[in-house]
Amino acid sequence: MRPVLSSFTPGYKIAYLFLFLLIGVITAGILTNLILMIPAVGSRNEVNAIYVGSVMQSVVGTALPAFLIAALTHTSPAGYLKMTGNSQMGRKMVFAVLAFLFSYCLASFLSQWNKGFVLPAPMRGVEQVLRSMEDAALATTDLLLSGKTIGSLILNLVIVAGFAAVSEEMFFRGALQQFIQEKFPDGHAAVWITALVFSLVHFQFYGFLPRLLLGALLGYLFLYTQNLWIPILFHFINNAFIIVLHYFWGNTSWMREIEEMPVNGWFALAAAASALCTILLFWVYRRKRRLGDWEKWITKSE
């Protein structure tokens, strides 16, 4: 495909990206309805409809717009999205796994804290609307995680964890974050602006803070490794971990205790330690990467 938008400014590229997103979401909705008209698919149960809708939204609504804008702005879409292999992939994958492990306690703390937000009395009506939206999203999630067959586990891992991780990272980190960085060369600004948009477009106020943190972690993984498969791996592990926990231990008392863990001083202290370990991990990785680049430069000079 010819990169006819290659001369466009970053602002125009971002505008086209969201225009393609809007068209993709509408198209995905239409295709979902058409597929559900097939008796063998639509007549089974509500879960099937959610799966079909999720696949269409991931592929047509999110991934395809990202790929199209990359194809229209660069001669090598996969190369621009950084979906090709590069050096030290094993080390980078370990980096992603460690980042997930180190940051998990902080993310859990932010999730519990965010759930307890209470808006001022004049905004109680707004709070009720936000709570109802949160309950609806939670009901959909619970419905998907309620399956106890191997088939449902595999479908959740492939569709809910896999498809979502690939498509959202293509759109937010591969396309949007890079376009923002073309406008603002400071990588930190691009990471946090993208993370903010990433959290806002999910329309879940009571999950805003943990999703903002997730977006920032994904953004820095992409910024430091320059490979989209690394944040995809982190994103997949994050989703898959919840799916596996609910599949094997969803009805246990200790699982309910974890989900209802109170926000207290000990939890805050553990979250602070988690944040410190995560920051240190990224600092060490970035330092080692810079030292490696410096050593390569010296070797070439000699």
N, C-alpha and C positions, 0 to 999 in steps of 0.2 A: 504494500500500500504506500502511495506517495505521501511524504510528510508535508502536506499542504499548509499546515499551521505552524511550521517550524519557525517562522519569523514573528510569530505573535508574542506579545509580552506575557510574563507570568500571570498577570491579572486576567487576561483574556483566556489563557489556558485553563485557569481555575474555573472561570465562568463556563467554558465549554464542558469541563469535566462534570460540573453539577447539572448542566443542561442534559448531558448524556445520562447522568444518574436518574434524572426525572423521567426521561424517555424510557430508560431501562426498567425502572420500577413499574411504570404504567404497562409496558409490554409484558413484564413478568407476571403482573396481575391478570392480564388477558390470557396469556398462555396457561396459567394455572387453572383458570376457570374452564378453558377448553379441554385441558387434560382431565379435569375432574368430571367432565361430561361423559367420559368413557366409563361404561358401567362397571367394568372390572376394577377400576381405580376408585372412582368417586363413591361407589355404593358401599364400600367396606366400613370405614369408621373415620372419626374426626382426626385421628392421629395421621392417617394417610394423607389427608388434605393438608395438614401442617407440614409434613415431609415434602410433599410436592411443591407447596408454596415456598418453603425454605430453599429448596434446590433452585427453583426459578429465580428467586430474589438474589441468591448468591451468584449464580452463573450469569443471568441476563441483566439483573438489576444492579449488580456491583462490580463483578469481575470484568464483564464485557465493556462497560464504559471506561474502566481504567485502561484496558488493553487498546481500545479504539483511540483514546486521546494520546496514548504513547505512540501508536502507529501513525497518527496524524501529525505528530510533532517531532518524531525521530525515525531515522532509517532502520534502527534495530529496536523494536518495542521491548522484547525480552531483555535485551542488553540495558536499555534505559531503566526498566523496572528492576534491574539487577536480579533477575531470576535465573541467571546462568551461574555455573559453578566457578569458584575462584579458590585461591590458595588457603590452606589451613582450615578446611571446612570442619574437620573433626574437632579442633580446638574451639572453633566458634560455636559448634553445637553444644559442647560442654559448657561454654560460657552461658548459653541460653538456659540450659537446665539449672545451673547454679543460680542464675538470676531469678528464676522462678522459685527455687527453694528458699533463697535468702529473703525474698520480698513477700513471701506468702503470709507471714504473720502480720506485716504492715497492712497488706491488702485486706485481710480479715478484720483487723481493727477498724480501718476506715469504713468497711462495709457495715459493721455493727453500729458504729458511731453515726454514720449517715442515715441509717434506718430510724434512729431515734430523734431526728430533727423535727422540731415542732415550730410551725410558723406562728407569727403574732396573731392575736385574736381577730383583728380586722381581715386577716387573710385565711380564715378558717375554711371559707368556701373553696378557695384555691387549693388548700391542703387536701380537702376531701376529693377534689378532682384528681390531684396528683396521686393520692393513695389508691383511688379506684383504678387508675392507669397501671400503677405498680402491682395491684392485686391481679389485674387481668394478665399482665406479663408473667407473673409468678404462676398463675393457674395454667397457662400454656406450657411453661417449663415443667411444672409438676406432672402434667399430662404426658409429656414426652418421656420423662424420667420414670414414669410409673410402670413401664413395661419390664417384665422380669424374665424374658426369654433371651437366648443368645442372639437371636435375630434382631431384637429391639436394641440390644447393647451395640451390636455392630453398626446398625443404622444410625444410632446416635453418635457413635464415634466418627463415622464417615461424614454424615450430613451436618449434625450440630457442631461437632468439633472440627472436622477436616474442611468441609466446604466453606464454613464461615471464616475459618482462619485464613485460608488462601485468598478468598474474595475480598475480605475486609483489608487485609494487608496489601493486596494489589492496589486497592483504591486509596487507602489512607496513607500508607508509608511509601509505596512504590510510585504513586502519581502525586497525590496532594502534597505530601511533605516535601518532595523534591521541587515541585512548582513553587511552593512557599520559600524554599531555600534559594531558588533562583531570584526571588524578589528580595529576600532578606538573607544575605550570605551567612549570617550567624546561625550555625546549626541548632543552637539551643532554642532560639526563637521559633524556628521551623518545627522542632519537636513539640514544644508546648502549645503552639497555636493549633497544630494538627491534633494533639491530644485533647484539647478543648473542644474542637469540632467533633472529634470521634465520640466524646462523651455526650455532647449535646444532642447529636442526631439519633441517639438511642432513646431519647424521650423518657428517661427514667430518673426522676429527680432524686429518689431515695437510693440510687445506685451511682450517682454522679461522681462522688469522690473516688471510690475504688476504680471506676472505669477511667477517670482522669489519670490516676496513677498507672493503670494498665497501659493506657495510650502513651504515656511518657516513657515507660520502660520499653515498650515496643519501638518507639521512636529512637531512643538512644541505642538500642540493639542494632537498628538499621543504620544509624549514623556512624557507629563505630566499626561495624563489620562490613558495611557496604555490600550486603547480600540479603535479599528479601527473604530467603528461606530460613534465616535465623529468627526474625520476629514471627514468621509463620510457625516455626517449631514451638516457640514460647507460647504463642496464642493457642496452638493445638493442645499443648500440655495443660494449659490453664483450663480449657474447656473440658478436655478428656478427664482430668483429675476429678472434677465435680461429677461427671457422668459415672465414672467408675465407683466413686464413693457412694453415690445414691443407689447404684445397682446392687452392690454387695452389702451395704450397711445402712441403707436409707431408712429402715424401720426400727433401728436400734436406739436405745435410750441415750447412749453416749453421742450419737450423731445429732440427736435433737438438742442435747446439752451444748454441743459445739455451735450449732446454728443459733442458739439463744444465749450465747455467752455474754454476760454483762460487761459493759465498758467500765472498767475500774482501773485503779492505779497499777496493778500488776500487769494487766493486759496492755496498758499504755507503755509501761516499761519494756515489755517484750517487743512491742511495735517499734519503739525507739531503737532497740538493739537490732531489730530486723532492718530498719532504715539505714542504720550505720553500716551494717554488714553489706547491704546492697550497694551503697555509695562507694564503700571501699573496694568491692568487687569491680565496679565499673572503672574506678580510678586505676586499679592495678592493671586491668585489661588495656585501658587506653595508654598507660605508661609503657607497658611491654610492647604494645603495637608501635608506639613512637620510637622506642629503642630499636625495634626490629627494622623499621624503615631507615633509621639512621645508620645501622650496621650495614644494610644493603647498599646505601649510598656510598659509604666508605669503601666497601668491597669493589664497587664499580669504579670508583675513582682510582683505586690502586691498579 
